[in-house]
Amino acid sequence: MTNSADKQDSRAVRLAVVIKRLRTSLQDAALAGAMGLSLSELSILRRLRHEGPSTAASIAATEHVTHQAITQNLSQLKSAGLVEATPDPNDGRKKLIHVTAAGNSLFETVSASRNAWLTRVIEATVSQSELPDLDKAIELLERLAAVSNSEKLR
């Protein structure tokens, strides 16, 4: 392997490691405001908020977990009053799961907790003179994130 290829691989590995560490820290900050919810339960709430009501089977498929795992998570979320099930108007045999007002409120709290943590970290770690560099890095990360796995790369 050439020196240039080694640098590219090293850059990709460093980026992946940093993103994973930051994601873990963000998840930890989110959990601090989540009143004991698991990451799976938070993920279900997030998905339902962004994509709207869904069946348990559909949630299981998109979360890549078993129907049994989703049933357990939904049971916890229902017990906490964060989601509820209503009959599917298109198929009376199915139930649509949707976020309750309490679920929306908790999700807002979780998001605020995560954002506050990140703001504090930026203020404590990044100098005023480095803020333009951070803005450039964010733009690059946004471009990287916009590339889907299905897109052909040159």
C-alpha positions as CSV (number, residue, x, y, z in Angstrom):
1,M,0.0,0.0,0.0
2,T,1.3,3.5,-0.8
3,N,1.9,6.2,1.7
4,S,-1.0,8.2,0.3
5,A,-3.3,5.2,0.7
6,D,-2.1,4.6,4.3
7,K,-2.9,8.3,5.1
8,Q,-6.4,8.0,3.6
9,D,-7.1,4.8,5.6
10,S,-5.8,6.4,8.7
11,R,-7.9,9.4,8.2
12,A,-11.0,7.3,7.6
13,V,-10.3,5.3,10.8
14,R,-9.7,8.4,12.9
15,L,-12.9,9.9,11.6
16,A,-14.9,6.8,12.4
17,V,-13.5,6.5,15.9
18,V,-14.1,10.2,16.6
19,I,-17.7,10.0,15.4
20,K,-18.3,6.9,17.4
21,R,-16.9,8.6,20.6
22,L,-18.9,11.8,20.0
23,R,-22.1,9.8,19.3
24,T,-21.6,7.8,22.6
25,S,-21.1,11.0,24.5
26,L,-24.3,12.5,22.9
27,Q,-26.2,9.4,23.8
28,D,-25.0,9.5,27.3
29,A,-26.1,13.2,27.6
30,A,-29.5,12.3,26.1
31,L,-29.9,9.5,28.6
32,A,-29.2,11.8,31.4
33,G,-32.5,13.6,30.6
34,A,-34.4,10.4,29.6
35,M,-35.7,9.3,33.0
36,G,-34.3,5.8,32.8
37,L,-35.2,5.0,29.2
38,S,-33.0,2.7,27.2
39,L,-31.3,3.7,23.9
40,S,-33.8,1.4,22.1
41,E,-36.8,3.1,23.7
42,L,-35.4,6.6,22.9
43,S,-34.8,5.4,19.3
44,I,-38.4,4.3,19.0
45,L,-39.6,7.6,20.3
46,R,-37.4,9.5,17.9
47,R,-38.6,7.4,14.9
48,L,-42.2,7.8,15.8
49,R,-41.8,11.6,16.2
50,H,-40.0,12.0,12.9
51,E,-42.0,9.4,10.8
52,G,-45.4,9.5,12.5
53,P,-47.6,6.6,13.7
54,S,-46.5,3.1,12.8
55,T,-47.3,-0.5,13.5
56,A,-45.1,-2.5,15.9
57,A,-44.1,-4.8,13.0
58,S,-43.0,-1.8,10.9
59,I,-41.0,-0.3,13.9
60,A,-39.3,-3.7,14.4
61,A,-38.3,-3.8,10.7
62,T,-36.9,-0.3,10.6
63,E,-35.1,-0.8,14.0
64,H,-33.7,-4.2,12.8
65,V,-34.9,-6.0,15.9
66,T,-37.4,-8.8,16.6
67,H,-41.1,-8.3,17.1
68,Q,-40.6,-9.6,20.6
69,A,-38.0,-6.9,21.4
70,I,-40.2,-4.2,20.0
71,T,-43.2,-5.5,22.0
72,Q,-41.1,-5.3,25.2
73,N,-39.9,-1.8,24.5
74,L,-43.4,-0.6,23.5
75,S,-44.8,-2.1,26.7
76,Q,-42.3,0.0,28.7
77,L,-43.1,3.1,26.7
78,K,-46.9,2.5,27.1
79,S,-46.5,2.0,30.9
80,A,-44.7,5.3,31.1
81,G,-47.4,7.0,29.1
82,L,-45.0,8.0,26.4
83,V,-46.8,6.1,23.5
84,E,-50.2,4.7,22.9
85,A,-51.9,2.4,20.4
86,T,-54.9,3.3,18.3
87,P,-56.7,1.1,15.7
88,D,-55.3,1.4,12.2
89,P,-58.1,3.1,10.1
90,N,-56.9,1.1,7.1
91,D,-56.8,-2.3,8.8
92,G,-58.8,-2.8,12.0
93,R,-56.7,-5.9,12.9
94,K,-53.6,-3.6,13.4
95,K,-52.7,-1.0,15.9
96,L,-50.8,2.2,15.2
97,I,-48.4,3.3,17.8
98,H,-48.0,7.1,18.2
99,V,-46.2,9.4,20.7
100,T,-48.3,11.0,23.4
101,A,-48.0,14.6,24.7
102,A,-45.9,13.2,27.5
103,G,-43.7,11.4,25.1
104,N,-43.2,14.6,23.0
105,S,-42.4,16.5,26.2
106,L,-39.8,14.0,27.3
107,F,-38.2,13.9,23.8
108,E,-37.9,17.7,23.9
109,T,-36.2,17.4,27.3
110,V,-33.8,14.8,26.0
111,S,-33.0,16.9,23.0
112,A,-32.4,20.0,25.2
113,S,-30.2,18.0,27.5
114,R,-28.1,16.7,24.6
115,N,-27.8,20.1,23.0
116,A,-27.0,21.9,26.3
117,W,-24.2,19.3,26.9
118,L,-22.7,19.9,23.4
119,T,-22.9,23.6,23.8
120,R,-21.0,23.4,27.1
121,V,-18.4,21.2,25.6
122,I,-17.9,23.5,22.6
123,E,-17.6,26.5,24.8
124,A,-15.1,24.8,27.1
125,T,-13.0,23.2,24.4
126,V,-13.1,25.3,21.3
127,S,-11.5,28.8,21.4
128,Q,-13.2,31.8,19.7
129,S,-10.5,31.7,17.0
130,E,-11.2,28.1,16.3
131,L,-15.0,28.5,15.8
132,P,-14.7,29.2,12.1
133,D,-12.7,26.0,11.8
134,L,-15.4,24.2,13.6
135,D,-18.0,25.6,11.2
136,K,-16.0,24.4,8.3
137,A,-15.6,20.9,9.9
138,I,-19.4,20.8,10.4
139,E,-20.0,21.7,6.7
140,L,-17.6,18.8,5.7
141,L,-19.4,16.4,8.0
142,E,-22.8,17.4,6.7
143,R,-21.5,16.6,3.1
144,L,-20.2,13.3,4.3
145,A,-23.5,12.5,6.0
146,A,-25.5,13.4,2.9
147,V,-23.8,10.6,0.9
148,S,-26.0,7.5,1.2
149,N,-24.6,4.0,0.9
150,S,-26.5,3.5,-2.3
151,E,-24.9,6.4,-4.1
152,K,-22.0,5.6,-6.4
153,L,-18.8,7.3,-5.3
154,R,-16.2,8.2,-7.9
